[in-house]
Amino acid sequence: MCAQCEMLNADATDAFAGKMLGALNGAALAMMTSIGHRTGLFDAMAASDTPVTSQELAFKSGLQERYVREWLGAMTTGEIVDYDAETSRYDLPEAHAAVLTREAGAGNMGIAAQFISVLGGVEDKIVNCFHQGGGVPYEEFGRFHEVMAEESNGTVVGGLRPHILPLCDGLEARLEKGISVLDVGCGRGRAMLALADAYPASHFTGYDLCAETVAYAQEQARARGLANVRFEQMDVTRFDAVESFDLITAFDSIHDQAAPATVLSNISRALKKDGVFLMQDISASSEVQNNIGHPLAPFLYTISTMHCMTVSLAQDGAGLGTCWGRELAEKMLREAGFTSVTINSLEHDIMNEFYVATK
Ligand SMILES: C[S@@+](CC[C@H](N)C(=O)[O-])C[C@H]1O[C@@H](n2cnc3c(N)ncnc32)[C@H](O)[C@@H]1O
């Protein structure tokens, strides 16, 4: 190799090593961000009128000072928190609080950061799957359902009435009047609970495979005194309703199915003739080359490998993965019997797309 080529190669290697160093620090900060969210440290910092010492922050948060100080070390050197060495005080700038605190609602990136830690918990099992095949089942994912519910509470539940329902012509009026609604893969049921509260004349059902999430949702319905919503443990591959629902929803729950084609056919059959299927799924192309430059693509393929794809493969399923993408999704919807499919994106949401499908 000529001397100039060698130099260019060394520059490229240095630049790439720098990028990987950034990835390492980014991953570390994501884990610390998850901890900051779970312990309420960001909220406590934002609530303080003045910068705080590590002792003051630990006291305010009811946490151990030594841990808080080390966390602040990561936050300071990661340029999330400002530090004044003269006074030993730390400050969370307002602009950072706006994306790291509960006050930020759906914009709180501390919520999504928790996925990194949840997924890290199954790394050994995933490595084993790389060698042996198969998958890691839902039961192995610890806090997954809790984090998922927190995440979708921001991205979906909060957006339902202002942004998502209006995507379906006349749907809000039908809900006001009284219709029958089913949510497949309802998780902890927050979407159905919110709609049941908002539309007392309509009836809502949530199906999920997981007994724990269904029990959680049932308890929430009881606690809120909502008589127009019910939750049932059900494998949606097996439900056999015919023309029974006016609206069926699926929030982030099709691509990790073991048998997504069967589930889509079941949904199509269960919808009344003039019914609507509203599906939220990931904003991505089915072709990896089209996802280069997507601001969340590495995160999405990681979630897929470590969760969405593997939970499907654990059931000998299709393993579509998080980035099955709009091309394949539309094809499968049409094969399931939907003649009209529109794909909508929302301005504030770079992660999801909303499919409105009718028969
Ligand atoms: C990614 S989570 C989404 C949960 C919820 N829709 C939300 O947005 O928070 C996917 C859900 O689908 C459920 N699920 C997966 N396969 C299922 C099946 N065959 N029948 C019913 N639920 C299923 C899982 O238990 C999980 O709660």
The ligand as a Gaussian input file, in Angstrom:
#p B3LYP/6-31G(d) Opt

LIG

0 1
 C      -44.826000      -4.743000      22.434000
 S      -46.102000      -5.204000      23.492000
 C      -47.312000      -3.928000      23.236000
 C      -48.312000      -3.840000      24.370000
 C      -49.341000      -2.721000      24.272000
 N      -50.147000      -2.803000      23.070000
 C      -48.680000      -1.361000      24.357000
 O      -48.631000      -0.641000      23.361000
 O      -48.191000      -1.022000      25.441000
 C      -46.828000      -6.566000      22.597000
 C      -47.914000      -7.253000      23.388000
 O      -48.474000      -8.295000      22.570000
 C      -48.765000      -9.391000      23.398000
 N      -48.848000     -10.601000      22.561000
 C      -47.859000     -11.174000      21.855000
 N      -48.317000     -12.272000      21.221000
 C      -49.628000     -12.391000      21.542000
 C      -50.651000     -13.320000      21.209000
 N      -50.425000     -14.356000      20.401000
 N      -51.895000     -13.134000      21.723000
 C      -52.143000     -12.084000      22.534000
 N      -51.213000     -11.160000      22.894000
 C      -49.971000     -11.317000      22.392000
 C      -47.612000      -9.407000      24.396000
 O      -47.920000     -10.138000      25.573000
 C      -47.418000      -7.916000      24.660000
 O      -48.167000      -7.459000      25.751000

